[in-house]
Amino acid sequence: MSDTPRDLEELRKRIDELDLDIMRLISERATCAQQVAEIKTERDPDAAFYRPEREAQVLRRIMALNQGPLDSEEMARLFREIMSACLALEQPIKVAYLGPEGTFTQQATLKHFGESAVSLPMAAIDEVFREVEAGAVNYGVVPVENSTEGVINHTLDSFMDSSLRISGEVVLRIHHHLLVGETTRRDKVSRIYSHPQSFAQCRKWLDAHFPHAERVPVSSNAEAARLVKTEWHSAAIAGDMAAKLYGLTRLAEKIEDRPDNSTRFLIIGSHEVPMSGEDKTSVVVAMRNQPGALHDLLEPFHRHQIDLTRLETRPSRSGVWNYVFFIDFKGHRDEPRVTAVLDEVRLRAAELKVLGSYPMGVL
């Protein structure tokens, strides 16, 4: 097709027509969502409107059916926002996350629940747990492990005393940028603020480019960005959300030492999640202090061919040099072979606590 004014006019007219069709179909979908809410409320006034397993199934279906030219993840993100807006018509969902605003945890919250969710920043991980336990919010989002620096022990420890369930997971690619305010030049940077984890993830780059700058650890990358906004000769390591929130300039982009740097976040809630078809289960196990305890714990998983995705140990609070094991594996607790494994582990362990079965991260 030749690039003539008439061709462009016809294409733009067609785009306008498609926009009307898209708007009509989205409105029709929203109306269906409202009708679903009405039916649920009639049957059960306390019915849950957000269904993690259903949303995972819808997003997987969209990605499987997508034929381009948009890639499958981008198409799923568009539907994520449509679903978020439709859910807000049924019942606005409230989510607490490890704050402050501008953190990667907020970014993970929006990635999972969409922009229409009401997201509330909390000062600490245990505050996120308390807000969900008290019923002040529907869900919480907390970081659990980084591909470079390992697990976040505070999150694991919080599960020890909590009755909450894991309802989902989000894996977020972490890109760190070196940010400055409008009055700071690169050759004048003498102080760099960031969270200790971010310093660790960018250690080699900092050693090569700013070996003499003072590195000042703070409570979050967003806090680092806030400090830099009002200071001279200082920089912050933070992500896109913090840069936008505080109007900072990027001196350097993607300064993390490993290009595959990512962080996994957990969605915590009060309810069990039914099977979605592609699920994970997380458990915490206390074993008796005896030779071969770890072998006894892992043997049933091997025999039933259950794929373990994570195994971590934490000191037990019940005695010196006793440990508990945090285990993630593929499968749902309602699957027969997973049920069989958990029954065997329960007989061998001093204590077994199922933290939840939930859909594997889609986006």
N, C-alpha and C positions, 0 to 999 in steps of 0.2 A: 504494500500500500504506500503510495507516495505521500510525502509529508507536505500536503497542501492545506491552505486555510479551511477548505471545505471538509477535508478528511478530519481535521482537528475538531471542527464544529460538530460533525456527526458523532465522533467519539465522545465528546463532552456531553452531548445530548444523551447518548446511551448511558454514560456514567450517572447522569442525573436520574434517569429512569430506574437504574439499578439501585441507587440510593433510596428511592421511594419504596422499592420492593423490599430492600433490607429493613428499612424502618417499619414497614407494615408487618413483616414476619417477626421482628423482635417484639413488637407490641403484642402480636398474637401469642408469642411464647410467654410474655409477661402475664397476659390474661390467664393463660393455662396455669401458671404458677400460683396466681391468686386463687384460682378455683381449687387447686390441690390443697392450699392452706385452709380454705373453708371446709373441705371434706375432712381433713385431718382434725381440725378443731371440733367439728361436730362429733367425731368418733372419740376423741380424747382431748380434753382441754389442755392437757400438759404435753401434748405430742411434740416431738423434736422436729423442727423444720429442716435443719441442716443435716444431711446424710453423707458422711465422708465416703462411704463405699459407693453410693450412687454417683456422686460427683466424679470419683476416680474412674468409674466405668464409662461415664459420658465422655470425659476427656480422652481416655484411651481409644474409644470408638471414633472420635473426631480425628485423632492422629492417624488411626489405621485407614480411614476412608479418604483422608486428604490426598489430592492429586496435584497440588501446586497451583500456581507458581510460588505461593507463600510456603515456607517450610512448615513441617508438622507442628513444631513447638510454637511457632508464631501463631498459627491458626488456633492451637489450644489456648494460648494466652488470651486471644480475642474472645473465645467462648468462656474462658474463666471470668472475664469481666462482665459478660452478658449474664452468666449464672449468678454472679455476685449481686448485680443490680436487681435481678429477679427475686433473689432471696431476700433482699432488703425490703421488697414490697410485701413479702409474706411476714417476715419478722426480722428486724435489724439484728445482726449478730455482733456481740461484743467480745473483743479479744484483748487480753492483757499480754504485753510482751516486755522483754528486758530492754529498758530504755537507756538513755533518753531518746528523743526524736532524732532521726538521722542515722541510727545504728543499722548494722547489717541484720539484726534481729527484726527491726521494723520492716526492712526490705523483704525478709523472708515471710513475714506476716502478710504483707500485701500480695506477695507472689502466690501464697496459698489461698487466702480468703478474698482477694480482690479489693479494689479501691472503695467499694461500697460498705465494707465492714467498718464498724466503729472500733478503732484500735487505741488502746490506752497504755502509755509507757509506765513501767514500774522501775524502781530504783535497784532492785535486787532479784535474783532468781527465786528466793524463798517467798518474796512478795507476790510474784506471779502465781506460785502454787497456792498461796493463801487466798488470793482473789477468786480463783477458780473454785477452791474448796468452799468458800463462803457463799458462792452463787452470785457474786457481784458481776461476774462475766461468764460467758458461755465456754470459752476456751482460753488457753494460754500458749505462748510460743517461747521456747527456751533453747539455747544452743546446747549441743551434747558432745560434738567432737569436730575437730579440724583435721584435714588430711595431712597437714604438716606438723602440727603441734600436739595432736592427740586429743584425749577426752577432756571435757570440762567436769572436774570432779564434783563441783558444787551441785550440778544438775543430778548426777548419779546419787549423791548423798541425800538430796531432797526426796527422791523416790523411796528411800528406806523407811521414812515415817509417814508417807502419804498414801491415801486410799485412791488417788486419782489414777486414771488410765491414759495410756498413750493412744491417741486417736488418729495420728498421721505423722508424716515426716516431710521435710523439705530439704533438698540439697541445693545450696546456693554457691555458685562460683564467686570467689572473693577476689576482687580487683582493688588493690590499694593505690592511691594516688598521693603525691606530695603536693599539698595545698598551701597557698599563702593568701594573705589579704592584699588589697590593692596598693598598699604603701611599701610592700616588702620586695626587694630584688633578690635574685638567686644568690649573687655573690655576697649578700649581707646576712644570710641565714646562719644564726649562731645557736639556735635552740629548736629542737623538734619535739613535739608532743604526740603521744599516741598511747593506745592500750598496750600493755606488755606483750600480748599475743601478736599484735601487729608488728611490733619491733622485732619479735622473733621471726616472723614470716618474711621480713624485709631486711634481715641482718646483713646479708652479703651486699645488697645494693647500697645500703647506707654506708657500709665500710668502704665501698669503692668511690662513692660520690660525695659523702659528707662525713668523713672520718673524724673531724674535729668538732662537729656540732654536738652540743649537749643533748642527750636523749632523756626526756622527762616523761615518765609513765603517769597516765591519768586513768580515770575510771572507765572511759569509753572513747572511741574515736570521735563520736559526736561532741563530747566535751572538749577534746583536743581542737576540733574545728571551731568551737565557740570561743575558746581562748585566743586562737590565732586571729580571729576576726578583729580583735581590739588591740593586738600587740604588734610592735615593730620587730623586724629581724627574727621572726619565728615562723615555723612551718608546722603543719599537721599531717599525719598519715591518716587518711580516711577514705571513704568511698563516695560514690556518686550522690547519694542522698544527702550526706553531710555537706558536700560541696555546694549543692543546690540550695540547701536550707540556709546556709550562712553566706552565700554569695562569694565563694572563694575561687581563686584561679589555680589551675593545675600547672605546677612547674614541671612535673613529670607524671606520666601515666603508667599504670600497671607495673609497679615497682616490686611486686612480690617476687621472691626468689624462685618459686616454682609456678609455672604457668597453669598447672592443673589444681592450684590451691582452691579448696572448697571447704565449706562448713555445713554440717548436718544439724538441722533443728528438729525438735520434736513438738508436736501438737498435743497438749494435755487437756483432758476433759473428764467428765464424770460418768460417761456411759460406755458400755461395750459397743464395739463396731462389728456388724456382720461381715461375712466374707465378700470380697470384691472380685476375687478371681486371681489377683496377684498381690499377696499379702506378706507381711512380716509379723513375727511375734517377738516380744522382748520379755525376758524373765530375769529375776534375781534369785540366786540359789546360795544358801549357806550349807556347806558340807561339814561333816564331822572331821575333826582333826586327827586323821589316821593315814598311814601309807596307802598310796594308790587312790586317794580321794578324787583327784582330777581325772584320772582314767575312768573311774566308776561313773563320774558325771558325764563324760563325753561319749562313752561307749554306746549308749542307746541311740544317740544322734547318728553315729557312724553306721550302726547296724540298720537303722531305718532310712538311711540315705537322706538325712535332713541337712541342708546346706547352711552351715554357720556363717554369718556375715560379720560378727564381732564377738570378742571375748575379752572382758576386762575384769580385773580384780580390785577390790577395795578392802581396807581393814575393817573387820567386824567390830561393832560396838559392844559385843557381848563378852569379849575376852582378848587378852594380849596375844598377838601373833596368829589370830584366827582371821580368815578372809571370807568374803562373799564374792560370788561371780556374777557379773552382768553379761547376759548372753542375748544376742540377736540372731534370729535364724529365719529362713524363708518358710512360709506356710502360715496357716491360720489355726488357732487352737481348736476350732470345730472340725477340722479335717481329721479323719480317723487315725492316720499314721502319726500326726502331731499329738493327738490325744493319747495315743499309746505311749509315745516317748515321755510326755509329761507325767503320765501315771507311773512309769518306771523311775523317773528322776525323783518323783515325790517319795517313793519308797526308800531310795538310797540317800536322800538329802536330809539334813536336820530341818531345813525349811525351804519351801519353794513358793515364790510369789510371782504370779503372772502379771506383768505390768501392762499388757495389752496386746491385742492383735489388730492390725491396721493396714490400710492400703499402702503399698510401696509408692514412694514419691513418683509422680507422673511428670511434673515439670521441673 
